[in-house]
Amino acid sequence: MKAEILPNNKDKNNKSILWASYLAATIVLMDLSSVNIALPTISAYYGLDISQVSWLLMASMLSAASFALIAGRLIDTYKAQSILTIGFLIFSIGTISCFFVKNFEFLIIIRFFQGFGEALLYVVGPAYISKNLPVDKQQTAYGIWMSSTAIGISLGPVIGGFLISQYHWQSVFLINFTLSFLGMFMLLISGKFELPRLKIVKDVDYYGAIYSFIYLASLIYALSMTKKQGIGNYSVIVSYIVFIIFLVLFLKREKRVAKPIFNLKIFSVRNFNLAAIGFFLFFLVNVGSRFLRPFYFENLKLLSPQISGLLMMVAPLIMFILSPLAKSISKRLKHKMILILANVLLAASMFWFSRWNAQTAVWQLVSAMVLLGVSMGLYYPVNSLVGMQSLPAHQSGMGSAAIATSKSMGKLMGVLLFAVFFTYINSLNISDSISKAYEYTFLMGSIVALGATFLSFNLKNENPVGMS
């Protein structure tokens, strides 16, 4: 007997599930942004450098990225409300455990566990929209879903900064514990709260699921440990070998089985392929810079966590305002031009960040983040639409999972790259090394964003449905 979440074809256009998925997106991003604002305080509390404390974010990102493909397969097969229920449960258990645990290594383990819930909660929304809403309503729904993430990114730093200033850094973990229970309550009162039931599951590619998790997890671990341990370290070498072996096994199996956990053919659809790569690069730059900005505000500008949280709210607030307008903007500009413009603005905002120093005026900080917010508000809903509408509805879960994996890998690699690059520059024997480390790291982000801009030129203006 295997645990299965039974298929459901009767919940189309169910508003309770849709709104629960919006709340789920808010929770995931609020968790990342509230923990992010606490990192400088946590770093000082444990006596850790930026690279070490970054693991508090990367642990959940690692498991979320590794599990996203499996989550997508579940959503293509099983009830959305059951996926949400399990996600809320895992998330609530993880976040309340973090509140009580003080050992940093245990915190990392719990955050890794919590990442599985993050993957389930984050993948549901786009897949449900693509699968169950009429095409003419999808862009509005994507806009609301992205606005939900903007709410999470906006409120997380503000609430987190307030709690840290008034109480203790561990209090940030109480925010999402409450919201997770609210999500389960929403499903309960609507009659959609449902736990898995036991039934024999057929045609599920369990080996593919295991292979995908192992190769992604080993790659992420190897990349993150290469800087710390060196490429010649035994555990790093073994991790790269494990990655190669299980990647080969995964690719061979997915080409052979009738119902793979991940259909590799979806990457033959140009717009979907470019959307996934685009999200990886955009998240790498945006989340990497978001990781670093609180350290600049609190360690170089000497601002309080509360003020830092308010400043971190600016970009997602602009995104929240702009995302619902994406449909109207799309009527005046082609998707391709919107995405090119968004990437240009991302590169410009990173360049502006690189000009920051200890004397930079607050209005300049706010203006640069307004520019970033406009970029986010344009890019996220439009690129989601471009990617998801290029696939047929029955592959919406797989497509959503692939994009979620791209985002998760981008977030993880962004935090890793910005942390490692900053630490390296700061370690050089140059004058004013800390200011130079911020400058060169943000400038590196601007260069990556310019590369993403050129990638967007290859998009087709049409949004054809891909494979049948």
Phi, psi and omega in degrees: 000137178239151177284126179230146171258111194295146179297153180217128178242012186252006186252023181298140179058021180286114188293328182295320178291319181298314181289329175295324178290327175296316178297321179300317178296320178300315182298314182300313183285328177294323178298310183297319184284326179288321176293322179303315182291339180274348187301317177300321178292317179295321178301316179290323183297317182264353182071042183251155174272178185298318181297321182288313184290339179298340180295339178294328173275317188291334182298312179288326177296322181298308181291325179295315180295320182290330186264350188300319180296321178295318178299320178297320178295321178297319182290327176292338188251327192241176183293135179296322182294328178288321177299315180297317180301312180297318179299314178298319180297311180300316183295317181294320178297316181296314186288325178288329176294321178298328180295324185269339184271135180248342178287126186297320180296321177294323177301318179299317180297316180294319178297324176298315177299318182296332181299331177296320176293322177301316180298316180297315183291325187279332184277334187300311189306298181301323179294317181294319179298311182296325187275330192240349180255147175300151183304322184289347179255354186291319183295322176297317180295319176298321179298318178294319179298316178292325176296326177296319176295324179295322177300316180298315181293327182286310186283331182305307180294324183292309180294317179299315179299320178295313182297321179295318181292324185267331186233256184213154184299332180292342180294343179296336182284348179283340184301306186278343173298316179293316182292326177298319177292326176298319178299315178295325178294320178301317179290326182293311184289339179268000181079015183251006177283118186211126175268162181299147172243154184277132175195149179294128181258127179250157173060030174255127185278079183293321179296319177299321179297315180294315180300316183295319180296315184293316184289323179291315181296318181292323178295313181298316179297316181298315181295319183289332183266349182299315180294319185286315186260337184095151185294337181272358180295141185301313182294326178292315179299314179299320180297317178294321179295317178298318178303311182296315182299311185282336172294316178298314178300318180297312182297318179297318182291317183294334176281339188262322187282154182291319181236083183289157175291336178216115181279108184296342182293340182296338178280357173280349175276114190304309184296323178294315180301314181291326178295318180295314178295319180300316178297320178302311183290320181296315180291325177304312182287311186293310183289325176300316179290325178295324176297321188275331187301318178300328177293321176296312183298316189269328184263328180260314178277346178060039177271157178285158176304327181293315177292320177301318179297321178295319178293322179292345181282339191300305184299310179295332176294317175297319177300318180300320180289322189275327186305315179295344180272000184301324181296317179293319179295323181295337178286340182255333179233145176289152182306319181301315182291325178296316182290323176298313179300317181298319179291323177298317179294323177299313179298319180294320180294321178294323177296320178296318177302322183293343179270356179292147172212189184294339183259001184300133181290152182298323182297329177288323176298313182295317182298318180297322181282335170297317178300317177297319180298321176298317178301313180296316182296329177280317191285311191300304182292324183288317180292326175299315180295315180301315182290312186287324181284351177278353181246154174291158187300325184289351177250018183296320180295316180295319179295316178298321180294319180296317179292319177298322177296318178299316179296314182297317178295322178296316178299313182297312181292329177295311178299315181297311183295314181294321180294314182293316181296316179298313181298320180295311181297320181294335182277349181287152181274070179233156180290144180052050187298326182294312178299319179295325179297317176297315183300308185290328180290315177294324178295322174301319177298322178296321179294318178298319180297324176295322176298320177295328178298313180295328177298322183294339179294341182274356179293146170275141179290333177282162176236067183289149173287134186285231187290152176271000000 
